[in-house]
Amino acid sequence: MRIGGHDVTITRPDKVLFPQDRITKQELIEYYRRIAPWILPHLRGRPLAMERYPDGVGKPGFFQKTASFYYPSWIETVTIKKKLGGTVKHVICNDTATLVYLANQACVTPHVWLSRSDKLDYPDQMVFDLDPAADDFEAVKATARSFKELLDQLCMPAYLKSTGSRGLHVAVPLKRNERFDAVRAMARQLAKIVANQEPAQRTLEQRISKRRGRVFLDVNRNAYAQTVVCPYAVRARAGAPVSVPLDWRDLERKDLRSDGVIIRNVFKRLEKIADPWADFQRRAVLLNGARRQLEQLDVSRRVSQEAEIY
């Protein structure tokens, strides 16, 4: 294939990658070629971790962080120092040709850093991963609504997407002026508030055995070198579901599922609705304003509680 001035060789296009649905590598490649205008804004400049399934999703796959030596010279990379010494060269997907090349490598799911290569220590988004311990998607939806209400109170833009698996992601676009530790601390503080609203349904407990069927509010992705599933990425599950940006009104739909949009129907969806994340980066905010708002909310709560006592 000739894409953007680059020749991309396609190998074994008829290989079945999703055996339950007879989805071939060619279909995966064609999906990523077509979805490029929507997915590339969320990929550009970000180090990738590639979730690959050379033998199809019915067989064990693996995560690949290091760019292979045989990758074409036109694929952009960034060399990053490891904390324990040494370096790793990550792929950066800035164009359609790279996206198609990785799909030909059976990269089913691209996972991205929350920061970009020119400022790796400073994330440009804060993410809350809402993970159900059981198949209780209604509890996940209710938790997402609570995050939206809290973030609205703090004058922070809130964006919603499905994971393509079982849960939902709530994301806040940030200006790049604070390091990961500060962003994660803020995320944890907000998650505690939401968890305490419904402690029987929500938890920040890391150990699965102690979650007791509650929705896990995971803020651990807000850390250096951690990754999150990219919007419009395909997941290695039956049907080839897609992680899709959602409108907050979608939470009112009874038929909403995290894995309900698949590569065979996602373009029909895009024909009908505008991309809810089209202005994601343009609405980036500083955390200082939210911290001040949060302090005011805490004061209001204390005054209210003292009034109830007396």
N, C-alpha and C positions, 0 to 999 in steps of 0.2 A: 504494500500500500504506500502511496506517495502522500505524505501528510506534512503540511507546513514546510515544504522544502526538504524533508527527510524521507528516506526509504525505510519502511518498517517491514521486515520479513515476517510473514505469518506462518507458523508451523503447526501441523496437525489440527487444522481448523475444525474438523469433524469430531474431535475427541470430546466425549461426553463428560462434562464437569459436574452436572447436577443429575445424577442417575434417575431419581424419582420423577423428574420432569423432562428428561431427555434434552436438557439445555446444554448446548455445545460451547466449546471455546469460542467459536466464531460468533455465537449469539452474545456472549459476554463481551467480546471485543467490539461488536457493533453497538452494544449498549453504551460502553464507555466512550466510543467515538461520538455518539449522538448526544450524550449527556454532558459533554465537555463544557459548553457555555455555562452550565449551571454549577458544575462541580469545581471547575478550575479556580474560581475566586476563593474557594475554601482550601485549595491545595497550594497555591502559589507561595513560594518562599518558605514553606514549612518542611522540616525534615520528616521523612516517612518511615513508618514500619510497615512492611508488606506482609500481609497474611496470604500465603500461597498454598495452593492445592494442586500440585502437578498431576496427581492421580485421581482427581475429582474429590468432591466434598464428602463422599462416602468413605474415603480413606484418610489417614492422618495427614494433616497439613503442618505448616510450621511458619513462624515469624522470621522474617529476614530484615535486619536493620542495615547491614553493610551492602553497599553497591558492589555487584559482582565485577570481577576484572574484565569480563568480556562485554560489558555494557558499552554501547556506542559512545564516542567521545562527545556527541552533542547532548547527551543526557547530563543535566546539571547535578552537581553534588556539593555537599558541604562537609568538611572534616571537623569533627567535634572531639574535644578531649574527654576521655573517660575519667570519672572521679578517682578510680583506683589505678590510674596510669594507662598510657596508650591512647590510641585514637580510633574513631570509627567514622567511615565515610558514608553518610546518608544520601539517598536520592532525594532530589527536590523536583516535584512534578509541576513544571511551569507551562506546559503546552500539551496539545492534543496528541502529538506524536509520542511523547513520553508516556502518556496515559495508555495509549494503545499498545505500546511496547510492553509495558508492565502487565497489561491484561493478557498478552500473548505468553508471558511468563507464568500464567495462571495465578496472578495476583488478584484474588477475588475481592479482597477488602483492603483499601489503603487506610491506615491509621495515621493521624497527624499530631504533631506537637501543638501545644497551645501558644507557642511563640514562633517567631520567624527567624530565619538564619542570620539576619543582620543585627538581631538583638535577642539572642537566645535566652537570656536570663529574665526577660521581661515579657510576660504573657499578654496577649491582646484579647483574651476572653477568660471568663470564669465559668466553670461548668459544674452543674449538679447532676449526677447520674442517679436516677431513681430506679432502683432495682428491686422487683418484687421477690420475696422469698417463696411465694406460691403463685399460682396463676390467678391472682386477684388484680386484674387490670383496673378495676374501678377505684381501688385504693391508691394506685399509682396516679390516676387522673386527679383524684382529690388532692393528693400531695402536690402535684404540679400547680393546681389552682391556688393552693396556699402559698407557694413560692411566688406566683404572679402577684397575689395580693400584697405580700410583704415587699417585693421589689417595686411595685407601684408606689407604695407608701414612702419608699426611699428614693423615689424619682430615678430609678434605674431601669433602662430598657430590658425587657425580658423576651427571649426567643425560645421557641419550643420545637423539638423534633423527636420523631420516633427513633429508636435505636435499630429497628429492623429485626430485633430479637424479642425481648419481653418487656422492656421498660421504656422510659422516656428520658430525654435530656432537656434541662433548662439551662440556657446560656445567656451570659451578659457580656456584650462587647466592651472592651476596656481600652483606654489610652495607655500606651506602653511607658508608664513612669514608675511602676512598682514591681519589685521582684516577686518570684513565685511564693516565697515564704509568707509575705504580707498578704498576697491574694488568697492563699490557702487558709490563712488565719481568719480572714474576713468571711470566706465561704463557710468555714466551720461554724463561725458565730451565727451566721444566718441559718444554716442547717439546724443548729440547736434550737433556735426559735421555732422553726417549722415542726421539728420533731416533738417539742414540748407541747405543741398545740393538740396533738393526738398521739400520746405516748403508747397507746395500745395498738396503734397501726403503723407507727414510724419509729425508726431507730438509727443511731449512728454506730451501732455495735459492729465491729469488724468480723467477729467470729460468727459463722453461719449458725452454729449450734445455739447461739444466744439470741438470735433474732426473733425466734418464736413466731414465724409467719408474718413478720412485719416488713414494711417497705424499708429497704436500706438506702439512706441518703448518703451517697458516696461522694466525698469531696477530694479524694486522694488523687484524682487526675490533675488537680491543680498543683502540680509539682514538676520540677525540672526533669526533662526527658520522658515524662509520662505522655501517653497518647490517648486520643479519643477517635472514635469512628467518624470519618469525614461525612458531612451531609452528601446525600446521593450515592454513597458507597453501597455496594452489594454485600450481603451477609451470606456466610457459608451455611445456609439452612435450606430446607426443602422449599421449593418455589422460587428461590433466589430473591428473597425480600430485600427492600431498599430502605436505608435510613433516610427519611424524608422530612424536610422542614414542614411544620404544621402551623396553621392559624390557631390562635387560642380558642376560637369558636368550634374547632374540631373536637374539643373535649366534650361538647354536648352531644356528639353523635354516639348512639348506642352501639353502632357497628365498628367503632374505631378500634383498631388493633395495632400493636407495634409492628407487626409483620404483615400488615394488610396490603401494603403497596409493594409490588414485585416488578421485575424488569419488563414483564410483558404487559403491564398496565400503567406504568409510571408516566409515559408520555401522553396518554389520554388525560391523566390528571393535570399535567402541566399545560395542556391545551385549554383546560377549563378554568384554572385559577392562576393568579399571579404568584410569583415566588415569595413566600412570606419572609424569607431571609435576604431579599435583594438589597436591602439597605443596612445590613448587619454592621459592617465596619464604619459606615458613615455616622452611626449613632453611638460611637464609642464614648465612654464617660470616665471620669476620674473617680476613685474610691473615696476621696476626702469628703465630698459632699454627702455621700451615703453614710459615712461614719457620723457626721454631724446630725443627720436625720435620725440615725439609729439612737444616738444619745438623747435626742428629744423624745423619741418614742419610749425609751426606758424611763425617763423622768415622768412622762405622762402615766405610764403603768404604775409607777410607785405612788404617785399622787392618788390615782384611782384606788389602789389597794388600801392606802391609809384612810381614805374616805370611807371605804366599806367597813374597816375595823371600828371606826368611831361612829 
